[in-house]
Amino acid sequence: MFWGGGSGLDRIPNVPLIALIALGALVGWAAIRVKRRLEKSERDRRRAADELNRRLSELFSLQELSYILSGSLQLERIVEQVVGYAMRFLDAQGALVALAPEGEGEPAGRPLSVAAAQGTLAPLAHGAIGLDDPGLVARSFGSERVELVRNSGGDPTELVAGLAVDAAAAVPLRAPGGIVGTLVIANPRGGAFAPEDIRLLSTVATQAAVVIANARFFEMVRRAKEQWETAFDSLSEGIAVVDEAGRVRRANRSLAAMLDAPIPEVIGLDLGAALLGPSSALPDLLAAVRQEGRAQPLVVRSETRGRMIRVTAASIPAPAQDQSVVVLVEDVTDQQAMETQLIQSEKLAAVGQLVSGVAHELNNPLTSIAGLSEFLLEQKELGVKDRGHLRVIHEQAERAGRIVRDLLTFARKGPTEEAPVDVNDLIQRTLQLMSYDVTLKEVALQKHLAPVPAVLGDRHALQQVVLNLLTNAAQAVATNPPGRERAIHVSTWYDDRVRLRIADTGPGIPDAVLPQLFTPFFTTKEPGQGTGLGLSITYSIVEAHGGRLSVERPSQGGAAFLVDLPPAAAEAPRRSGSVTPVPGAPGARRTVLLVDDDPAVRRMVKALFGREGHTVDVARGAQHGLDLAGARSYDLILADAQALARDRSFVEQLVAAHPELRERILVATADVRPAGDEALARLGLRYVRKPFNLRDLRDEAARVWAAGAVS
């Protein structure tokens, strides 16, 4: 209750003073409590705000890291970003990422590679850490948990050998395929790792491990793709992937080269039309492959390329709606040519074996037929009609002998005899042999033989070369129509090699014939007129002598064959067989020993030498021949190469028993290359080839007698 007037104190009720004091204290205490609560609430709010800001910052940083990592598959950039962000998150002094070696299987023994390192750990960048290293990095690899090192006043802990830190954390980088490496952070802010720091590191490591594994997988796929593409383009065979319409979807360089177009232009082409032209062979092959999965390879001539190709196709395992087929294209032109040549060689080898087996049996009767018919042709009292018949017999016997000789020449592959040969003398002698035939065909022979050095080779083989070329030329000009010149031009000269040119005025060589000119058994002559071996044998002989045989087609017509041979070395020794034959003195009588099992050959040789006044003793066998040679003196011993005494060669035994008779021995052989006969080559004996004619036999006998006179 208030009283009127007076001061305020006068208006205060009459309350005890102690009560007022207690009330004041109570109000003060309540105010203090409220203030304290307000202060704590402010601190909590600020702490929560700081934590929220830190979490938001981490979240934004992780989002930024995720964005950066997802935008690259380059391993070097990824690990650098991981290391940089980890250092920034934890305000650390250093960080690194060490990766396990790539490849399948356990990495035992293979060191870790430091793919990226920054801060205080930068010196470790691009180095290697062995799995036996005592430090934290190697120890943490393969761990299932985070490895922590805290220094509480003791010595620093080694991160790797030679590098210690005060505090570090190592987090394994675990991807779905296994551990790919480890993330290491050194010396964070405050010198220790808070639980939230470890959680953050684990989150970064998990994300980084997946991205690193993907980057490695991408790199592996990229390398495999490059290797596949390199192999695809490196194959010599053409490869194409074609769609259901037969159009090229993928092609390698070899196929593009076959089609003579760059790869971009090949894509989209109809492979069948581009490769084979208007042929249904390839579409049929592709249809069979799509139906059955695989089909027999197709070997066909490409009309657009002019080559033989083999096409192989196979279906590609793919969804049912994808009808793509992979096609392999091989150029087998050269392979087929080699196979054909091999088959031909096998045929020739069979022919050679057959001919070699019967050559001796064929040459003996041919020798007697040719020799006796020639012997009779020399008789003056012979009638014209009979002489014509005998000439046919003689010519056909010589022709049969040439055929056998040609076959043997082609079948035998042995070393040729080497002796200096006068090419001009060889040509003169061959022209003399052909003089009758050339005159009969009314062919004019024109020759210009310049001085040339000798060549080193087989005189008989080189004479066969000249004979074959002259015979072909004579046969060619013989077909000339009336009014066209029939002529053969023979010339020799020397520049760096000895050259022989035989040209004719015949009809020439057609374009279609030229590629097969030197092919065995190829001939344009009528049946019965040639074997097709002449030029092939000629080519082989010239090549065996280190020479070349080429053909020319002069502008005025006809054909010309050019032979060039290397000259013999100046010091090359001359064989005794090259002594110019000199006839015996008029009326000189010689004694001849003949050792040959064939009665017809005996008859022919005895008739030849007997008519000229020489004495011929015929041995009944090889042993009888040895006895006669030891008992009497002979100017000439003519022996068949096949003659055997007690299963040993007659001539070998004769030379061994009477070496002084070596220069008087003449061996009759059916071998086209007697140098290939071991006995003749070793003993150095003279020989004459069967079937021989009278001129050959007289010439060789004269050489023996001339050598005896010189010695």
C-alpha positions in Angstrom: 0.0 0.0 0.0 1.3 3.4 -0.9 1.2 6.5 1.2 0.8 9.8 -0.3 3.8 12.2 -0.4 7.3 11.6 0.7 10.1 9.9 -1.1 10.1 6.5 -2.8 11.4 4.9 0.3 8.5 6.0 2.0 6.4 4.1 -0.5 8.3 0.7 0.0 6.4 -1.7 2.1 7.8 -2.5 5.4 9.8 -5.7 4.3 12.7 -7.1 6.1 16.1 -6.2 4.6 17.5 -9.7 4.6 14.8 -10.9 2.2 15.6 -8.2 -0.3 19.2 -9.2 -0.3 18.4 -12.9 -0.9 16.1 -12.0 -3.8 18.9 -10.0 -5.5 21.3 -12.8 -5.2 18.9 -15.2 -6.7 18.2 -13.0 -9.7 22.0 -12.6 -10.3 22.7 -16.3 -10.2 19.9 -16.9 -12.7 21.3 -14.3 -15.0 24.8 -15.9 -14.9 23.4 -19.3 -15.7 21.5 -17.9 -18.7 24.6 -16.2 -19.9 26.7 -19.4 -19.6 24.1 -21.3 -21.5 24.1 -18.7 -24.2 27.9 -18.8 -24.5 28.0 -22.6 -24.7 25.2 -22.6 -27.3 27.2 -20.1 -29.3 30.4 -22.3 -29.1 28.4 -25.4 -30.2 26.9 -23.5 -33.0 30.2 -22.2 -34.2 31.8 -25.7 -33.8 28.9 -27.2 -35.8 29.3 -24.5 -38.4 33.0 -25.2 -38.7 32.5 -29.0 -39.0 29.8 -28.4 -41.6 32.1 -26.0 -43.5 34.9 -28.6 -43.3 32.6 -31.4 -44.4 31.3 -29.3 -47.3 34.8 -28.4 -48.3 35.8 -32.1 -48.3 32.7 -32.9 -50.2 33.3 -30.3 -52.8 37.0 -31.4 -53.0 36.0 -35.0 -53.4 33.4 -34.0 -56.0 36.1 -32.0 -57.8 38.6 -34.9 -57.6 35.9 -37.3 -58.9 35.2 -35.0 -61.8 38.9 -34.7 -62.7 39.5 -38.4 -62.3 36.5 -39.4 -64.4 37.6 -37.1 -67.2 40.9 -38.8 -67.8 42.2 -42.3 -68.4 45.9 -41.3 -68.4 47.5 -43.1 -65.5 50.2 -40.4 -65.0 47.7 -37.6 -64.7 45.4 -39.6 -62.4 48.1 -40.4 -59.8 49.4 -36.9 -59.8 45.9 -35.6 -59.1 45.4 -38.1 -56.3 48.7 -37.2 -54.6 48.0 -33.4 -55.0 44.5 -33.6 -53.6 45.5 -35.8 -50.7 48.1 -33.3 -49.6 45.6 -30.5 -49.9 42.9 -32.3 -47.9 45.2 -33.0 -45.0 47.5 -30.1 -45.3 50.3 -32.6 -45.3 54.0 -32.1 -46.2 54.3 -35.0 -48.6 52.4 -37.7 -50.4 53.0 -40.5 -52.9 51.3 -43.3 -54.8 53.2 -46.6 -55.3 51.8 -49.0 -57.8 52.1 -52.8 -58.0 53.8 -54.2 -61.2 51.4 -54.8 -64.1 50.8 -58.3 -65.3 49.0 -61.5 -64.3 50.0 -63.5 -61.2 51.5 -62.6 -57.9 54.0 -59.7 -58.0 56.5 -61.7 -55.9 60.0 -60.4 -56.3 58.9 -57.4 -58.5 59.3 -54.0 -56.9 56.7 -51.3 -56.4 57.0 -48.3 -58.7 56.5 -44.8 -57.3 54.1 -43.4 -60.0 53.8 -39.9 -58.4 55.3 -38.1 -55.4 55.1 -34.5 -54.2 56.3 -32.3 -51.3 58.9 -33.8 -49.1 58.5 -37.2 -50.8 59.2 -35.8 -54.3 62.7 -37.3 -54.5 61.1 -40.8 -54.6 59.1 -40.0 -57.8 59.5 -42.6 -60.6 61.7 -44.8 -58.4 61.3 -48.4 -57.3 60.7 -49.8 -53.8 61.5 -53.4 -53.2 58.9 -55.6 -51.4 61.7 -56.4 -48.9 62.2 -52.8 -48.0 61.8 -52.3 -44.2 59.8 -49.1 -44.5 56.1 -48.3 -44.2 55.4 -48.2 -48.0 56.5 -51.8 -48.7 55.0 -53.0 -45.4 51.6 -51.5 -46.2 51.3 -53.1 -49.6 48.8 -55.8 -49.5 47.5 -54.8 -46.0 43.9 -55.0 -45.3 43.8 -51.8 -43.2 45.3 -48.4 -42.9 48.9 -48.3 -41.5 49.5 -45.4 -39.1 52.8 -44.2 -37.7 52.8 -41.6 -34.9 56.0 -40.2 -33.3 55.5 -39.8 -29.6 58.9 -38.5 -28.8 61.0 -41.5 -30.0 63.0 -41.8 -33.2 61.4 -41.0 -36.5 59.9 -44.0 -38.4 61.3 -45.0 -41.9 58.9 -44.5 -44.8 61.4 -46.2 -47.1 65.0 -47.1 -46.5 66.9 -43.9 -45.9 63.8 -41.6 -45.5 62.1 -41.1 -42.1 59.0 -39.1 -41.1 57.4 -38.1 -37.9 53.9 -39.2 -38.8 52.5 -41.1 -41.8 49.5 -43.0 -43.0 49.5 -45.7 -45.7 46.2 -46.7 -47.3 46.0 -49.7 -49.6 44.5 -49.1 -53.0 42.0 -51.9 -53.3 40.2 -52.4 -56.6 37.7 -55.2 -57.6 40.6 -57.2 -59.1 42.9 -56.9 -56.1 45.3 -54.3 -54.6 46.8 -52.1 -57.2 49.1 -50.0 -54.9 49.2 -47.9 -51.8 48.6 -44.2 -51.0 51.0 -42.7 -48.4 50.6 -39.3 -46.6 53.5 -37.9 -44.5 53.4 -35.3 -41.7 49.9 -33.9 -41.7 48.8 -30.7 -40.0 49.2 -30.9 -36.3 51.5 -33.9 -36.6 48.7 -36.5 -36.2 45.8 -38.0 -38.1 42.3 -37.4 -36.8 39.6 -40.1 -37.3 37.9 -38.0 -39.9 41.3 -37.7 -41.7 41.5 -41.5 -41.9 37.9 -41.7 -43.2 38.7 -39.1 -45.8 41.9 -41.0 -46.9 39.9 -44.2 -47.2 37.3 -42.5 -49.3 40.0 -41.0 -51.6 41.9 -44.4 -51.8 38.8 -46.3 -52.7 37.9 -43.9 -55.5 41.5 -43.7 -56.7 41.9 -47.5 -56.8 39.0 -48.0 -59.1 40.1 -45.2 -61.4 43.7 -46.5 -61.5 42.5 -50.0 -62.2 40.3 -48.7 -65.0 43.2 -46.6 -66.5 45.4 -49.7 -66.4 42.8 -51.8 -68.1 42.2 -49.1 -70.7 45.9 -48.9 -71.4 46.1 -52.7 -71.7 43.2 -52.7 -74.1 44.8 -49.8 -76.1 48.1 -51.7 -76.4 46.4 -54.9 -77.3 44.4 -53.0 -80.0 47.6 -51.4 -81.3 49.3 -54.8 -81.4 46.3 -56.4 -83.1 46.1 -53.6 -85.7 49.9 -53.8 -86.3 49.7 -57.5 -86.8 46.5 -57.1 -89.0 48.3 -54.6 -91.2 51.6 -56.4 -91.2 50.3 -59.7 -92.7 51.3 -60.3 -96.3 47.9 -61.8 -97.0 44.9 -59.6 -97.5 42.3 -59.6 -94.8 38.8 -58.1 -94.9 35.7 -58.2 -92.8 32.6 -58.1 -95.0 29.0 -57.5 -94.1 25.9 -59.5 -95.2 26.0 -57.8 -98.6 29.6 -58.6 -99.3 30.8 -55.0 -98.7 34.1 -54.4 -97.0 33.8 -53.1 -93.5 37.4 -53.5 -92.5 40.6 -54.1 -94.6 44.3 -54.3 -94.0 47.1 -52.7 -96.1 47.9 -55.9 -98.0 44.3 -56.1 -99.3 44.4 -52.4 -100.2 47.6 -53.1 -102.1 46.0 -56.0 -104.0 43.1 -53.8 -105.0 45.5 -50.9 -105.8 43.7 -48.4 -103.7 44.1 -46.7 -100.3 42.3 -48.3 -97.3 39.6 -45.6 -97.0 38.6 -46.2 -100.7 38.5 -50.0 -100.1 35.9 -49.6 -97.3 32.4 -50.1 -98.7 33.5 -51.8 -101.9 31.9 -55.0 -103.1 34.8 -57.4 -102.4 33.7 -60.0 -105.0 33.4 -57.4 -107.8 36.6 -55.6 -106.8 38.7 -58.8 -106.5 37.2 -61.2 -109.1 35.2 -59.1 -111.4 31.8 -60.4 -112.7 32.1 -63.8 -110.9 29.7 -65.4 -108.5 32.5 -67.5 -106.9 33.1 -65.3 -103.9 29.4 -64.6 -103.1 28.8 -68.4 -103.2 31.7 -68.9 -100.8 30.4 -66.3 -98.4 26.9 -67.8 -98.5 28.3 -71.3 -97.7 30.3 -69.9 -94.8 27.2 -68.2 -93.3 25.2 -71.4 -93.6 27.8 -73.9 -92.4 30.4 -71.8 -90.6 33.3 -72.8 -92.8 33.9 -73.8 -96.4 36.7 -75.1 -98.6 39.1 -72.4 -99.8 38.5 -71.0 -103.3 41.4 -70.9 -105.8 40.5 -68.8 -108.8 42.1 -66.4 -111.3 41.4 -62.8 -110.6 40.3 -61.3 -113.9 40.8 -57.8 -112.6 44.3 -58.4 -111.2 45.5 -61.1 -113.7 46.8 -63.2 -110.7 45.8 -66.5 -109.1 44.4 -66.0 -105.7 43.2 -68.3 -102.9 40.3 -67.0 -100.8 39.5 -68.5 -97.4 36.5 -67.3 -95.3 35.1 -68.0 -91.8 32.2 -66.7 -89.9 32.7 -64.3 -87.0 31.1 -65.4 -83.6 28.6 -62.6 -83.2 24.8 -62.1 -82.5 22.5 -63.8 -84.9 21.6 -60.7 -86.8 25.3 -60.0 -87.6 26.2 -61.8 -90.7 29.8 -60.5 -90.9 32.5 -62.9 -92.4 36.3 -62.6 -92.2 38.0 -63.2 -95.6 41.6 -64.1 -96.1 43.0 -63.4 -99.6 46.4 -64.9 -100.7 48.2 -64.3 -104.0 49.3 -67.9 -104.9 50.5 -67.1 -108.5 54.2 -67.8 -107.6 53.3 -70.7 -105.3 51.4 -72.4 -108.1 54.2 -71.7 -110.5 56.7 -73.4 -108.1 54.3 -76.3 -107.6 54.1 -76.7 -111.3 57.8 -76.5 -111.6 58.2 -79.1 -108.8 55.8 -81.5 -110.5 57.6 -81.0 -113.8 61.0 -81.6 -112.1 59.6 -84.8 -110.6 58.5 -85.9 -114.0 61.9 -85.1 -115.5 63.6 -87.0 -112.7 61.4 -90.0 -113.5 62.3 -89.7 -117.1 65.9 -89.3 -116.2 66.0 -92.4 -114.1 64.3 -94.4 -116.9 66.6 -93.1 -119.6 69.7 -93.5 -117.5 68.8 -97.1 -117.0 68.4 -97.9 -120.7 70.8 -95.5 -122.2 73.6 -98.1 -122.5 71.2 -100.6 -124.1 69.9 -97.9 -126.5 73.3 -96.4 -127.4 75.0 -99.7 -128.4 72.5 -100.5 -131.2 72.4 -96.8 -132.3 76.2 -96.8 -132.5 76.2 -99.8 -134.8 73.3 -98.6 -136.9 74.8 -95.1 -137.3 78.3 -96.3 -137.8 77.6 -99.1 -140.3 75.2 -97.0 -142.3 77.8 -94.2 -142.5 80.4 -96.8 -143.4 78.3 -98.1 -146.3 77.6 -94.5 -147.4 81.3 -94.1 -148.0 81.3 -97.0 -150.5 81.6 -95.6 -154.0 79.9 -98.5 -155.8 76.6 -97.9 -153.9 73.5 -97.3 -156.0 71.6 -94.0 -155.8 68.4 -95.6 -154.5 70.3 -97.6 -151.9 72.3 -94.6 -150.9 69.1 -92.7 -150.2 67.8 -95.5 -148.0 71.0 -95.7 -146.1 71.1 -91.9 -145.6 67.6 -92.1 -144.0 68.8 -94.9 -141.7 71.8 -92.9 -140.7 69.9 -89.7 -140.1 67.3 -91.4 -138.0 69.9 -93.2 -136.0 71.6 -89.9 -135.2 68.3 -88.3 -134.4 67.5 -91.1 -131.9 71.0 -90.7 -130.4 70.4 -87.0 -130.0 67.1 -87.6 -128.2 68.7 -90.0 -125.8 71.6 -87.6 -125.3 69.2 -84.7 -124.7 67.2 -86.6 -122.1 70.4 -87.7 -120.3 71.7 -84.1 -120.4 68.5 -82.9 -118.8 68.5 -85.7 -116.2 72.1 -85.6 -115.1 73.1 -82.8 -112.7 76.9 -83.3 -112.3 79.9 -81.1 -112.6 81.0 -80.2 -116.1 84.4 -81.0 -117.5 86.7 -78.0 -117.3 89.3 -77.3 -120.0 90.1 -74.4 -122.3 87.9 -74.5 -125.3 88.5 -72.6 -128.6 85.0 -71.3 -129.4 85.8 -70.4 -133.0 87.3 -73.9 -133.6 84.2 -75.4 -132.0 81.9 -73.4 -134.4 83.9 -74.4 -137.4 83.7 -78.1 -136.5 80.0 -77.9 -135.8 79.4 -76.1 -139.2 81.3 -78.9 -140.9 79.1 -81.5 -139.2 76.0 -79.6 -140.4 77.2 -78.8 -143.9 75.3 -81.5 -145.7 72.0 -80.8 -143.9 72.4 -77.1 -144.5 73.2 -77.5 -148.2 70.2 -79.9 -148.6 67.8 -77.2 -147.2 69.4 -74.5 -149.4 70.4 -72.4 -146.4 73.2 -69.8 -146.7 75.7 -69.8 -143.9 77.4 -66.4 -143.2 80.0 -66.2 -140.5 82.2 -63.5 -139.0 84.4 -65.0 -136.4 86.7 -62.5 -134.7 89.6 -63.6 -132.5 88.4 -64.4 -129.0 90.1 -66.0 -126.0 89.4 -69.5 -124.9 86.6 -70.3 -122.5 86.9 -72.8 -119.6 84.3 -75.6 -119.9 83.2 -78.9 -121.4 84.0 -79.0 -125.1 81.3 -81.5 -125.9 78.6 -79.7 -123.9 79.5 -76.4 -125.6 79.5 -78.0 -129.0 76.0 -79.2 -128.1 75.0 -75.6 -127.4 76.2 -74.5 -130.9 74.7 -77.5 -132.6 71.3 -77.0 -130.9 71.1 -73.3 -131.9 72.3 -73.9 -135.5 69.8 -76.8 -135.9 66.9 -74.6 -134.6 68.0 -71.8 -137.0 68.2 -74.2 -140.0 64.7 -75.6 -139.2 63.3 -72.1 -138.8 64.6 -70.8 -142.2 63.6 -74.0 -144.0 59.9 -73.0 -143.5 60.4 -69.6 -145.3 58.2 -69.2 -148.4 59.7 -68.9 -151.8 61.4 -65.5 -152.3 62.4 -65.0 -148.7 66.1 -65.3 -147.9 67.2 -68.5 -146.1 70.3 -67.4 -144.2 72.0 -68.0 -140.9 74.5 -65.5 -139.5 77.1 -66.7 -137.1 79.4 -64.1 -135.4 81.7 -64.0 -132.4 83.5 -61.1 -130.7 85.0 -60.2 -127.4 84.6 -57.3 -125.1 84.7 -58.3 -121.4 83.2 -61.7 -122.2 83.3 -64.1 -125.1 80.1 -63.6 -127.2 78.5 -65.8 -129.8 75.4 -64.6 -131.9 73.4 -67.0 -134.1 70.7 -65.1 -136.1 68.3 -66.4 -138.7 65.9 -65.0 -141.3 63.1 -67.3 -140.3 59.5 -66.4 -139.3 60.6 -65.2 -135.8 59.2 -66.0 -132.3 55.6 -65.1 -131.6 54.8 -63.2 -128.4 52.8 -66.1 -127.0 55.8 -68.5 -127.4 58.5 -66.2 -125.9 57.7 -66.7 -122.2 57.9 -70.5 -122.6 60.9 -70.6 -124.9 63.2 -72.3 -122.5 60.6 -74.5 -120.8 61.4 -78.2 -120.9 59.3 -80.3 -123.4 57.7 -77.1 -124.9 57.8 -77.1 -128.7 56.0 -75.6 -131.6 57.1 -78.2 -134.0 54.9 -80.9 -135.5 54.8 -84.2 -133.6 57.9 -86.3 -134.3 59.9 -83.2 -135.2 61.3 -82.3 -131.8 61.3 -83.1 -128.1 61.1 -79.6 -126.7 64.4 -80.1 -124.8 66.9 -78.4 -127.1 66.7 -74.8 -125.9 66.1 -75.9 -122.3 69.3 -78.0 -122.3 71.1 -75.2 -124.1 70.1 -72.7 -121.4 71.2 -75.1 -118.6 74.6 -75.8 -120.2 75.3 -72.1 -120.8 74.3 -71.2 -117.2 76.4 -74.1 -115.8 79.4 -72.5 -117.6 78.8 -69.1 -115.9 77.3 -67.6 -119.0 73.9 -66.2 -120.2 71.7 -67.1 -123.0 69.3 -64.5 -124.3 67.0 -64.1 -127.3 66.5 -61.1 -129.6 63.9 -60.3 -132.2 65.5 -58.1 -134.9 63.3 -55.5 -136.4 63.9 -57.0 -139.9 62.4 -60.3 -138.7 63.8 -63.7 -137.7 65.3 -64.5 -134.4 68.8 -64.2 -132.8 70.3 -66.0 -129.8 73.1 -64.5 -127.9 75.5 -66.5 -125.8 78.1 -64.8 -123.6 80.7 -66.8 -121.6 83.5 -65.7 -119.2 87.0 -66.1 -120.7 89.3 -68.7 -119.3 92.0 -67.5 -117.0 95.4 -67.1 -118.7 97.0 -69.8 -116.5 94.2 -72.4 -117.1 95.9 -75.7 -118.2 95.0 -77.2 -121.5 94.0 -80.8 -121.5 95.8 -83.3 -123.7 92.6 -83.9 -125.5 92.8 -80.4 -127.0 95.8 -81.5 -129.2 95.0 -80.8 -132.8 94.5 -84.2 -134.4 97.0 -85.1 -137.1 96.5 -88.0 -139.4 98.9 -90.9 -139.3 101.6 -91.0 -141.9 100.3 -92.3 -145.3 100.3 -96.1 -145.2 100.9 -96.2 -141.4 99.4 -99.3 -139.9 98.1 -99.2 -136.3 97.1 -101.9 -133.9 93.8 -101.5 -132.1 92.4 -103.4 -129.1 88.6 -103.3 -128.8 86.9 -104.2 -125.5 83.1 -104.1 -126.0 80.4 -106.7 -125.2 78.1 -105.6 -128.1 78.7 -107.7 -131.2 77.3 -105.0 -133.5 79.7 -102.3 -132.1 82.6 -104.8 -132.6 81.5 -105.3 -136.2 81.3 -101.6 -136.9 84.7 -100.7 -135.3 86.5 -103.6 -136.9 85.1 -102.7 -140.4 86.1 -99.0 -140.0 89.7 -99.6 -138.9 90.1 -102.8 -141.0 89.3 -100.9 -144.2 91.9 -98.4 -143.4 94.5 -101.1 -143.0 94.7 -101.2 -139.2 94.8 -104.4 -137.2 91.9 -104.8 -134.7 92.0 -107.3 -132.0 88.6 -107.9 -130.4 88.7 -109.1 -126.8 86.1 -111.7 -125.8 85.6 -110.0 -122.5 87.2 -107.5 -120.1 89.6 -110.0 -118.6 90.7 -111.2 -122.0 91.3 -107.5 -122.8 93.6 -107.2 -119.8 95.5 -110.3 -120.9 95.9 -109.0 -124.4 97.0 -105.5 -123.3 99.7 -107.1 -121.1 100.9 -109.4 -123.8 101.0 -107.1 -126.9 101.7 -103.5 -127.7 98.7 -101.5 -129.0 98.5 -98.0 -130.5 94.9 -97.6 -129.4 92.8 -99.3 -126.8 89.1 -98.6 -127.3 87.0 -99.8 -124.3 83.4 -99.5 -123.3 83.0 -97.6 -120.0 80.7 -100.4 -118.8 83.3 -103.2 -119.3 83.9 -105.0 -116.0 86.5 -107.6 -115.0 85.8 -109.3 -111.7 83.3 -106.6 -110.9 85.8 -103.9 -111.3 86.1 -101.3 -114.1 88.3 -102.6 -117.0 89.9 -99.2 -117.6 90.7 -98.7 -113.9 92.4 -102.1 -113.7 94.3 -101.5 -117.0 95.7 -98.1 -115.9 96.6 -99.6 -112.5 98.5 -102.5 -114.1 100.0 -100.5 -117.1 100.1 -96.8 -116.3 102.2 -96.3 -119.4 99.1 -97.1 -121.5 97.1 -94.2 -120.2 97.6 -92.0 -123.2 96.5 -94.8 -125.6 93.2 -95.5 -123.9 89.9 -94.1 -125.5 86.7 -94.8 -123.5 83.3 -95.1 -125.2 80.7 -93.8 -122.8 77.0 -93.1 -122.9 77.3 -90.5 -120.2 76.6 -87.0 -121.5 78.9 -85.6 -118.9 81.8 -88.0 -118.5 83.4 -85.6 -116.0 80.7 -86.8 -113.7 82.0 -90.4 -114.0 84.4 -90.7 -111.1 86.8 -93.1 -112.8 87.2 -91.0 -116.0 87.5 -87.8 -113.9 90.1 -89.3 -111.6 92.2 -91.0 -114.4 91.9 -88.1 -116.9 91.1 -90.5 -119.8 90.0 -89.4 -123.2 86.5 -90.4 -124.2 84.0 -90.5 -127.1 80.3 -90.5 -126.6 78.0 -93.2 -127.8 76.4 -93.3 -130.2 79.4 -92.0 -132.1 79.7 -91.7 -135.9 82.8 -92.4 -138.0 84.0 -88.8 -138.0 83.9 -88.7 -134.2 85.8 -92.0 -133.8 88.4 -91.0 -136.4 89.0 -87.6 -134.8 89.4 -89.1 -131.3 91.7 -91.9 -132.6 93.8 -89.3 -134.4 94.1 -87.3 -131.1 95.4 -90.4 -129.3 97.9 -91.2 -132.0 99.0 -87.5 -132.2 99.5 -87.4 -128.4 101.6 -90.5 -128.6 103.7 -89.0 -131.4 104.2 -85.8 -129.3 105.1 -87.8 -126.2 
